[in-house]
Amino acid sequence: LRSLQSSNISKIEILKNPPSSIDASGGAGIIHIYTRKNKITGISGNVNATASQGFYCNTDGGYSINYLGKKISLSHSLSLMKEKYHVNHRFDRKISFNDTVTELNSRTIELNGGDFFSAALGLDWTVNKRNIIGIRFSGDGGKGMPQNTGTVYASDNNLGYSRLNYIVTTPNPWYYLNFNVNSEHLIDTNQSSIRLSFDYSP
């Protein structure tokens, strides 16, 4: 609130009985602050990138760009990430059976990580002073490739072996998509409004 300019506030409401969609535990009221919409038109955006070095080099970066016009506003963002890390596992067990103690010692190197992305695209159309229609598309996805490489040593040769080697690879491609259509209609000059939003996520 300290960083909020008073010139950016159009109205403040105190709701003693907030609607059920708002969590007001303890019987507390809600202060509803309406801010003025930005009327400065133009293009803005930012670019970011980071890198870190451990056992492996991990990188991520992205950008966002926005256009605000008198009737149309566009927004687009994209971020990419490439990460890889490993974990060393060590398990030592002793099993007693028929007066025989068998030691099992396993050593495993787990490699994990993958390539991931996140993207969004939005369009808002100000039909008139009272009506706005918007559409949104967003998507997240990636391709993970966890791999475990290890060896199990057995002290009891009566098992028929003293060592087992194994490699387990689990390909894990995935993605999530979401499509949204929304609209807002201002009912009166006090900025009371009706908002509709429809989402589809295949």
C-alpha positions as a Markdown table, in Angstrom:
| # | Residue | x | y | z |
|---|---|---|---|---|
| 1 | Leu | 0.0 | 0.0 | 0.0 |
| 2 | Arg | 2.9 | 2.4 | 0.7 |
| 3 | Ser | 4.0 | 2.1 | -2.9 |
| 4 | Leu | 0.5 | 2.8 | -4.3 |
| 5 | Gln | 0.1 | 6.3 | -5.6 |
| 6 | Ser | -3.2 | 8.0 | -4.5 |
| 7 | Ser | -3.6 | 9.3 | -8.1 |
| 8 | Asn | -3.8 | 5.7 | -9.2 |
| 9 | Ile | -6.8 | 5.0 | -7.0 |
| 10 | Ser | -10.3 | 5.5 | -8.4 |
| 11 | Lys | -12.4 | 4.2 | -5.5 |
| 12 | Ile | -12.1 | 2.4 | -2.1 |
| 13 | Glu | -14.8 | 0.2 | -0.7 |
| 14 | Ile | -15.1 | -1.3 | 2.8 |
| 15 | Leu | -17.1 | -4.6 | 2.7 |
| 16 | Lys | -18.4 | -5.5 | 6.1 |
| 17 | Asn | -19.9 | -8.7 | 4.7 |
| 18 | Pro | -17.6 | -9.9 | 2.0 |
| 19 | Pro | -19.0 | -12.4 | -0.6 |
| 20 | Ser | -18.4 | -16.1 | -0.1 |
| 21 | Ser | -15.7 | -16.1 | -2.8 |
| 22 | Ile | -13.4 | -14.1 | -0.4 |
| 23 | Asp | -11.9 | -15.8 | 2.6 |
| 24 | Ala | -12.6 | -13.4 | 5.5 |
| 25 | Ser | -11.8 | -15.6 | 8.5 |
| 26 | Gly | -12.5 | -14.3 | 12.0 |
| 27 | Gly | -15.4 | -12.1 | 10.8 |
| 28 | Ala | -13.0 | -9.4 | 9.4 |
| 29 | Gly | -14.1 | -7.1 | 6.7 |
| 30 | Ile | -12.5 | -6.5 | 3.4 |
| 31 | Ile | -11.0 | -3.3 | 2.0 |
| 32 | His | -11.5 | -3.2 | -1.8 |
| 33 | Ile | -9.3 | -0.8 | -3.7 |
| 34 | Tyr | -10.1 | 0.0 | -7.3 |
| 35 | Thr | -7.1 | 1.3 | -9.3 |
| 36 | Arg | -7.3 | 3.4 | -12.4 |
| 37 | Lys | -6.4 | 1.7 | -15.7 |
| 38 | Asn | -3.2 | 2.6 | -17.3 |
| 39 | Lys | -4.0 | 4.9 | -20.3 |
| 40 | Ile | -0.4 | 5.3 | -21.5 |
| 41 | Thr | -0.1 | 3.6 | -24.8 |
| 42 | Gly | 3.0 | 2.0 | -26.3 |
| 43 | Ile | 5.2 | -1.0 | -26.2 |
| 44 | Ser | 7.1 | -2.3 | -23.1 |
| 45 | Gly | 9.0 | -5.5 | -22.3 |
| 46 | Asn | 11.9 | -7.1 | -20.5 |
| 47 | Val | 14.5 | -9.8 | -21.1 |
| 48 | Asn | 16.1 | -12.0 | -18.4 |
| 49 | Ala | 18.7 | -14.7 | -18.3 |
| 50 | Thr | 20.5 | -16.6 | -15.5 |
| 51 | Ala | 23.1 | -19.3 | -15.3 |
| 52 | Ser | 24.5 | -21.4 | -12.4 |
| 53 | Gln | 27.3 | -23.9 | -12.2 |
| 54 | Gly | 27.5 | -26.9 | -9.9 |
| 55 | Phe | 28.2 | -30.4 | -11.2 |
| 56 | Tyr | 26.5 | -29.2 | -14.3 |
| 57 | Cys | 25.6 | -25.8 | -15.9 |
| 58 | Asn | 22.0 | -24.9 | -15.5 |
| 59 | Thr | 20.5 | -22.0 | -17.5 |
| 60 | Asp | 17.2 | -20.3 | -17.9 |
| 61 | Gly | 15.9 | -17.2 | -19.6 |
| 62 | Gly | 13.0 | -15.5 | -21.2 |
| 63 | Tyr | 11.3 | -12.4 | -22.3 |
| 64 | Ser | 7.9 | -10.6 | -22.1 |
| 65 | Ile | 6.5 | -7.9 | -24.4 |
| 66 | Asn | 3.4 | -5.9 | -24.1 |
| 67 | Tyr | 1.5 | -3.5 | -26.4 |
| 68 | Leu | -1.1 | -1.2 | -25.0 |
| 69 | Gly | -3.3 | 0.7 | -27.5 |
| 70 | Lys | -6.5 | 2.7 | -27.1 |
| 71 | Lys | -8.6 | -0.2 | -28.1 |
| 72 | Ile | -6.3 | -3.2 | -28.3 |
| 73 | Ser | -3.7 | -4.6 | -25.8 |
| 74 | Leu | -1.4 | -7.5 | -26.5 |
| 75 | Ser | 0.9 | -9.4 | -24.2 |
| 76 | His | 3.3 | -12.3 | -24.8 |
| 77 | Ser | 5.9 | -14.0 | -22.7 |
| 78 | Leu | 8.2 | -17.0 | -23.1 |
| 79 | Ser | 10.6 | -18.6 | -20.7 |
| 80 | Leu | 13.0 | -21.5 | -21.3 |
| 81 | Met | 14.9 | -23.6 | -18.7 |
| 82 | Lys | 17.6 | -26.3 | -19.0 |
| 83 | Glu | 18.7 | -28.0 | -15.9 |
| 84 | Lys | 20.6 | -31.1 | -14.9 |
| 85 | Tyr | 21.7 | -32.4 | -11.5 |
| 86 | His | 22.8 | -35.6 | -9.9 |
| 87 | Val | 22.3 | -37.2 | -6.5 |
| 88 | Asn | 24.5 | -39.9 | -5.0 |
| 89 | His | 22.6 | -42.6 | -3.0 |
| 90 | Arg | 24.2 | -45.2 | -0.7 |
| 91 | Phe | 22.3 | -47.9 | 1.1 |
| 92 | Asp | 23.8 | -50.6 | 3.4 |
| 93 | Arg | 21.7 | -53.4 | 4.7 |
| 94 | Lys | 22.2 | -56.5 | 6.8 |
| 95 | Ile | 19.8 | -59.4 | 6.5 |
| 96 | Ser | 19.8 | -62.4 | 9.0 |
| 97 | Phe | 18.3 | -65.7 | 7.8 |
| 98 | Asn | 19.0 | -69.3 | 8.9 |
| 99 | Asp | 22.0 | -68.1 | 11.0 |
| 100 | Thr | 23.5 | -66.4 | 8.0 |
| 101 | Val | 24.0 | -62.7 | 7.8 |
| 102 | Thr | 24.0 | -61.2 | 4.3 |
| 103 | Glu | 25.2 | -57.7 | 3.6 |
| 104 | Leu | 23.7 | -55.8 | 0.7 |
| 105 | Asn | 25.4 | -52.6 | -0.3 |
| 106 | Ser | 24.0 | -50.4 | -3.1 |
| 107 | Arg | 25.5 | -47.4 | -4.8 |
| 108 | Thr | 23.3 | -45.3 | -7.1 |
| 109 | Ile | 23.9 | -42.1 | -9.1 |
| 110 | Glu | 20.6 | -40.4 | -10.0 |
| 111 | Leu | 20.7 | -38.0 | -13.0 |
| 112 | Asn | 17.7 | -35.8 | -13.3 |
| 113 | Gly | 16.6 | -32.6 | -15.0 |
| 114 | Gly | 15.5 | -31.7 | -18.5 |
| 115 | Asp | 14.3 | -29.0 | -20.9 |
| 116 | Phe | 11.3 | -27.0 | -19.9 |
| 117 | Phe | 9.3 | -24.1 | -21.3 |
| 118 | Ser | 6.4 | -21.7 | -20.4 |
| 119 | Ala | 4.6 | -19.5 | -22.8 |
| 120 | Ala | 1.6 | -17.1 | -22.7 |
| 121 | Leu | -0.3 | -15.0 | -25.2 |
| 122 | Gly | -3.1 | -12.6 | -24.5 |
| 123 | Leu | -5.4 | -10.1 | -26.3 |
| 124 | Asp | -7.8 | -7.6 | -24.8 |
| 125 | Trp | -10.3 | -5.6 | -26.9 |
| 126 | Thr | -11.9 | -2.5 | -25.3 |
| 127 | Val | -15.2 | -2.5 | -27.2 |
| 128 | Asn | -16.4 | 0.7 | -25.5 |
| 129 | Lys | -16.1 | 2.3 | -22.1 |
| 130 | Arg | -18.3 | -0.4 | -20.5 |
| 131 | Asn | -17.2 | -3.6 | -22.2 |
| 132 | Ile | -13.9 | -5.5 | -22.5 |
| 133 | Ile | -13.4 | -8.8 | -24.2 |
| 134 | Gly | -10.2 | -10.9 | -23.8 |
| 135 | Ile | -8.7 | -14.1 | -24.9 |
| 136 | Arg | -5.7 | -16.0 | -23.3 |
| 137 | Phe | -3.5 | -18.9 | -24.3 |
| 138 | Ser | -0.9 | -20.4 | -22.0 |
| 139 | Gly | 1.2 | -23.5 | -22.1 |
| 140 | Asp | 3.8 | -25.3 | -20.0 |
| 141 | Gly | 5.8 | -28.3 | -20.9 |
| 142 | Gly | 9.1 | -30.1 | -20.9 |
| 143 | Lys | 11.0 | -33.3 | -21.5 |
| 144 | Gly | 12.5 | -34.9 | -18.4 |
| 145 | Met | 14.9 | -37.9 | -18.6 |
| 146 | Pro | 15.6 | -39.2 | -15.1 |
| 147 | Gln | 18.2 | -42.0 | -15.1 |
| 148 | Asn | 19.5 | -44.1 | -12.2 |
| 149 | Thr | 22.7 | -46.1 | -12.6 |
| 150 | Gly | 23.8 | -48.3 | -9.8 |
| 151 | Thr | 25.3 | -51.5 | -8.4 |
| 152 | Val | 24.2 | -53.8 | -5.6 |
| 153 | Tyr | 26.9 | -55.9 | -3.9 |
| 154 | Ala | 25.9 | -59.0 | -1.9 |
| 155 | Ser | 28.3 | -60.7 | 0.6 |
| 156 | Asp | 26.5 | -64.1 | 0.4 |
| 157 | Asn | 27.8 | -65.9 | -2.7 |
| 158 | Asn | 25.2 | -68.7 | -2.1 |
| 159 | Leu | 22.8 | -66.4 | -3.9 |
| 160 | Gly | 24.6 | -67.2 | -7.2 |
| 161 | Tyr | 25.9 | -63.7 | -7.7 |
| 162 | Ser | 27.9 | -61.1 | -5.8 |
| 163 | Arg | 27.0 | -58.0 | -7.8 |
| 164 | Leu | 24.1 | -56.7 | -9.8 |
| 165 | Asn | 24.4 | -53.7 | -12.1 |
| 166 | Tyr | 21.3 | -51.8 | -13.2 |
| 167 | Ile | 20.3 | -48.8 | -15.3 |
| 168 | Val | 16.8 | -47.3 | -15.1 |
| 169 | Thr | 15.7 | -44.6 | -17.5 |
| 170 | Thr | 12.3 | -43.0 | -17.3 |
| 171 | Pro | 11.4 | -40.7 | -20.2 |
| 172 | Asn | 9.0 | -38.0 | -19.0 |
| 173 | Pro | 7.6 | -35.6 | -21.7 |
| 174 | Trp | 4.7 | -33.5 | -20.5 |
| 175 | Tyr | 2.7 | -30.4 | -21.3 |
| 176 | Tyr | -0.3 | -28.4 | -20.1 |
| 177 | Leu | -2.4 | -26.1 | -22.2 |
| 178 | Asn | -5.1 | -23.6 | -21.2 |
| 179 | Phe | -7.4 | -21.5 | -23.3 |
| 180 | Asn | -9.4 | -18.7 | -21.8 |
| 181 | Val | -12.1 | -16.3 | -23.0 |
| 182 | Asn | -13.2 | -13.5 | -20.7 |
| 183 | Ser | -15.3 | -10.4 | -20.7 |
| 184 | Glu | -16.1 | -7.5 | -18.3 |
| 185 | His | -19.1 | -5.3 | -18.4 |
| 186 | Leu | -19.3 | -2.1 | -16.2 |
| 187 | Ile | -22.8 | -1.7 | -14.9 |
| 188 | Asp | -22.6 | 1.9 | -13.6 |
| 189 | Thr | -20.3 | 4.8 | -13.0 |
| 190 | Asn | -19.4 | 3.3 | -9.5 |
| 191 | Gln | -17.4 | 0.6 | -11.4 |
| 192 | Ser | -19.8 | -2.2 | -10.4 |
| 193 | Ser | -19.1 | -4.9 | -13.0 |
| 194 | Ile | -20.1 | -8.3 | -14.2 |
| 195 | Arg | -17.2 | -10.6 | -15.2 |
| 196 | Leu | -17.4 | -13.8 | -17.1 |
| 197 | Ser | -14.5 | -16.3 | -17.7 |
| 198 | Phe | -14.4 | -19.6 | -19.6 |
| 199 | Asp | -11.4 | -21.9 | -19.5 |
| 200 | Tyr | -10.6 | -25.0 | -21.5 |
| 201 | Ser | -7.7 | -27.2 | -20.6 |
| 202 | Pro | -7.3 | -30.3 | -22.8 |
